[in-house]
């Protein structure tokens, strides 16, 4: 799915509330994610600039990972000369939905993947789909190819 999105001209940014001290393990994990002999496309990895303990406390104990994620995406958004630089957001928790809404991503473009690999839009308008279904049948309509300038 992500390979097809990237081939349509979109850039991927990986966002985690993990601490910067976990950069190596996080990047290693992302490089090892594989499905049907395809790996995740390259892209920058944004991590929390705090210590591992502070990041762990916010994410696991306080259950507020969206605080860092909203701040990080808001800062990134300011670097672009457009109001809406983010086309879509993928996540695996309700806090990811909060994050993406806070930076202006429309509910129809917020995609949540559950632990079983089922893909759902956060507005729940469409039926549940699998990665395979989206990547083979609908990726071009959801992520239309961006013409080269």
N, C-alpha and C positions, 0 to 999 in steps of 0.2 A: 504494500500500500504506500509506504513512505517513499520507496524508490520511484513509483509511478508519479507521485505528487512532485517529487524533485525533478523528474524528467519533463514535467509540464511547466517548469520554469520557476517553481517556488523554492525559497530558501527555508531551511529548517533551523530552529533555535531550540536547543534542549534546555529545559528549566527544571531545577531541583532545589528544594529547600535544604539539601545536604550542605554541610560546611565545606569551605574551600579546602580544608585539610583532607577532604575525601575526594579531591579532584582526580587523582590517579585511579583510584578504585572505581569511581563513577565513569570515567572515560573508558576504562578497560571493560566494564560491564556493557556500556553502549556498543563498543566494538564487537562484543561477543554475541549480541542479540542477532539471531539468524532465523530465517524462515524460508523454506524452499530454496536454499542455497543463496539467499540474498541477505545482506546485512543492512543496518541502518545507514542512510546517507550521512556524509560528513556535515557538521554544523557546529557553531559555537555552543559551549556548555556554560550556562549561567548558574553559579552556586552562591550560597550565602557567605558573606565575607566574615562571619563570626567564627568563634571556636566551635569545635565539634560538640562540646557540651551545651553551649548556648543554642546551637541549631537543633540538636537532639531534643532539648527541653521544649523549644517552640513547636517542633513537629510532632513529637511523640507524647509528651506529657501534657502540654497545653492545647495540643491539637489545633494550632493556628498557623500552618505553613503558608497560608495565603498572604499573611502579612508581608513576608519577604518577597513572595512572588509578585504581588501587586506592585510593590515598590520597584522591583527590578524591571518589570515590564513597562512601568510608567517612565522610568529613566530611559529605557531603550527607545520607547515611543518618541521621546523628545528629540532624538537624534535624526529623525526623518522629517522631510519637508512635506509631509502629507498628514492629514488628520487621522487616517486609518491605515497604518502600516501593517497591521496584523490581519491576515485573511481568515485564519481559523486557529482553533486551539484544541489540542488533544490532551486528555488527562485520564486519571483512573479514580478520582475521588470527587465528592461534592465540593470540596474546597477548591478544586481546579475550576469548576464551573463559576464559583464566586470570583476567582482571580480573573478569568477571561471576561466576565461581564464587567468587572470594575475597570478594565482597560478598553472597553468599547467593542468587544467582539460580540456580534449578534448571536443569539441563542441557536439559530439555525446552523451556525458554523462552530459550535462548541460540541466536540465529540468526546464521549466518555466510553472507555473500554473497561469492562468489568473483568474480574479474575478469570473468567472462562473464555475471554476473547470476544465476547459479544460487544458490538459497536452500536452505541445509541447516540442520537442527537440529544442535547440537553433540553430542547423544547418538546421532545418526545412526539413530534408530529409524524415521523416515519417509523416504520416497524424496525425492530432489532435486526441488525445485519452482522455478518462476519467480515473479518478483514478480507478474506478471499472474495466474497461477494462484492464488496465495495471496490477493491482493487481491479477486479476483472470487468465489472458491469457498469459502475457508476462514477469512477474516479474522474473521468473527463467532464462529466456534467457538474460534479461538486467542485472540482478544481480545474476549470477550463484552462487549456494551454495558454500561456502568456506569450504573445507574439514578440519575437526578437526585434529590437529597435536598431 
